Amino acid sequence: MTLSKTFDLVRHGRLLTKYANSGVDSRVVVRIREFLLGRKQRVRVRGQLSAEVRVTSGVPQGSVLFPLLFLAYVNDIWRSVDSTFRLFTDDCVFYRKNINNADMEKLQKDLDRPGEWAVENAMKINASKSKAFRFTRTRVKDPQNYSLMITLIPEKSSCKYLAKILSSELIWADQINYDL
């Protein structure tokens, strides 16, 4: 699962509330507030400058604070998730050991929760970048049909995760061929 337009959609008020509720010293929250609020921007097109407008959302790209502020904003996306969950910048991974249909249903229920979180937090999830993937040494007969925000997640036999290509058959051929 990938969050979409993460730099632009972070609402300042909501971010400051989440940051303050995380237990950070109130003086730090005041400094972050000063950093975010009162910003203005304008655009240059063909040598012409637009009028300045107030910036009410987003965190300045390339700022040293962006990774910290973004993580503070999305840190509660995993709430009420029973599957194992990993968050790396704007990418999320859910996984669990599936032995039976009940396990598959639990995973699907966990996949529904980020969509609810995104609505509550004015974020967008790019469901088209999501992939279903399973590790197994047995022949798989039936595909697992998972969805994210009503979009069917295609099942893949390999995927790239943190610069490594993982194979559902637990072999390294795809990674070795990719490195060549």
C-alpha positions in Angstrom: 0.0 0.0 0.0 1.3 3.4 -0.9 0.1 6.8 0.3 -0.4 9.3 -2.5 0.8 13.0 -2.6 2.1 12.7 0.9 4.1 15.9 0.8 1.0 18.0 -0.2 -1.9 16.6 1.8 -0.7 16.8 5.4 -3.0 19.2 7.2 -1.0 21.5 9.5 -3.6 21.6 12.3 -4.1 17.8 12.4 -0.3 17.3 12.2 0.3 19.7 15.2 -2.4 17.9 17.2 -0.9 14.5 16.5 2.6 15.7 17.3 1.4 17.4 20.6 -0.5 14.2 21.6 2.6 12.0 21.0 4.2 13.3 24.2 6.7 15.6 22.7 7.8 18.6 24.8 5.3 21.5 24.2 8.3 23.8 23.3 9.1 21.6 20.4 5.4 21.7 19.2 5.5 25.5 19.4 8.7 25.5 17.2 7.1 23.1 14.7 4.0 25.3 14.6 6.2 28.4 13.9 7.9 26.4 11.1 4.6 25.4 9.4 2.2 28.2 9.9 2.3 31.5 8.1 4.1 30.2 5.1 3.3 31.7 1.7 4.2 30.6 -1.8 3.9 31.7 -5.4 4.6 30.2 -8.7 6.7 31.4 -11.7 5.4 30.5 -15.2 7.2 31.9 -18.2 8.8 34.6 -16.2 5.5 35.7 -14.6 5.0 35.5 -10.8 1.6 34.6 -9.4 0.2 36.3 -6.3 1.3 34.9 -3.0 -1.1 32.5 -1.3 -1.2 31.1 2.2 0.0 27.5 2.6 -2.4 25.5 4.8 -1.2 22.0 4.1 1.9 20.1 3.2 5.4 20.1 4.6 8.1 21.9 2.7 9.8 19.4 0.4 13.5 18.8 1.1 13.2 20.2 4.7 15.1 18.3 7.4 11.9 18.1 9.4 9.8 16.4 6.7 10.6 12.8 7.6 10.0 13.3 11.3 6.8 15.3 10.8 5.4 12.8 8.2 6.1 9.9 10.5 4.3 11.7 13.4 1.4 12.2 11.1 1.0 8.5 9.9 2.2 6.8 13.1 -1.4 5.8 14.0 -2.2 4.2 10.7 -1.6 0.7 12.2 -4.2 1.1 15.0 -6.5 -1.9 15.5 -4.5 -4.0 13.0 -4.0 -7.6 14.0 -1.6 -8.5 11.1 2.0 -7.6 11.2 2.4 -4.2 9.8 5.6 -2.4 8.5 5.7 1.3 7.5 8.6 2.7 5.5 8.2 6.3 4.5 5.0 6.3 2.4 4.9 2.5 1.8 3.1 0.0 4.1 3.3 -3.8 4.3 0.7 -6.0 6.0 1.5 -9.7 6.4 0.4 -12.7 8.4 0.6 -16.5 8.3 -2.4 -17.8 6.5 -3.4 -21.3 7.3 -7.1 -21.2 6.6 -9.9 -18.9 5.3 -10.3 -17.2 8.7 -6.7 -16.0 8.5 -7.4 -14.6 5.0 -10.5 -12.8 6.3 -8.5 -11.3 9.1 -5.9 -10.0 6.6 -8.6 -8.5 4.4 -10.2 -6.8 7.5 -6.8 -5.3 8.3 -6.4 -4.1 4.7 -9.7 -2.2 5.1 -8.5 -0.2 8.0 -6.0 2.1 6.2 -8.8 3.2 3.9 -10.8 4.3 7.0 -7.7 6.0 8.4 -7.0 7.8 5.1 -10.6 9.3 5.1 -10.2 10.4 8.7 -6.8 12.0 8.0 -7.5 13.6 4.6 -4.9 11.4 2.9 -5.1 9.3 -0.3 -4.0 5.7 -0.8 -2.8 4.7 -4.2 -4.3 1.3 -4.4 -3.1 0.7 -7.9 0.5 0.4 -6.6 -0.5 -2.4 -4.2 0.4 -6.0 -4.8 -0.6 -9.3 -3.1 2.2 -11.7 -2.5 2.7 -15.0 -0.7 5.6 -17.1 0.3 5.1 -20.8 -0.1 6.9 -23.9 -1.4 3.7 -25.6 -2.3 1.8 -25.3 -5.6 -0.8 -22.7 -5.2 -4.1 -23.5 -6.9 -6.4 -20.7 -5.9 -5.4 -17.1 -6.0 -6.0 -15.1 -2.9 -8.3 -12.2 -3.7 -7.6 -9.2 -1.5 -8.8 -5.6 -2.1 -7.8 -2.2 -0.9 -10.4 0.5 -1.0 -12.6 -1.6 -3.4 -9.7 -2.1 -5.8 -8.7 -5.7 -6.3 -5.0 -6.2 -5.4 -3.2 -8.2 -8.2 -1.3 -11.2 -6.9 2.4 -11.3 -8.0 5.0 -14.0 -8.0 7.8 -11.6 -7.0 8.0 -8.0 -5.7 10.5 -5.4 -4.9 10.7 -4.5 -1.2 13.4 -2.2 0.3 15.6 -2.6 -2.8 15.4 -6.4 -2.8 13.4 -8.6 -5.1 11.5 -11.2 -3.2 10.2 -14.4 -4.8 7.1 -16.3 -3.7 9.0 -19.5 -4.2 11.8 -18.3 -1.8 14.5 -18.4 -4.4 17.0 -15.6 -5.3 17.0 -15.9 -9.1 15.1 -12.6 -9.7 17.3 -10.7 -7.4 20.5 -12.1 -9.0 19.3 -11.4 -12.5 18.2 -7.9 -11.5 21.7 -7.1 -10.1 23.4 -8.2 -13.4 
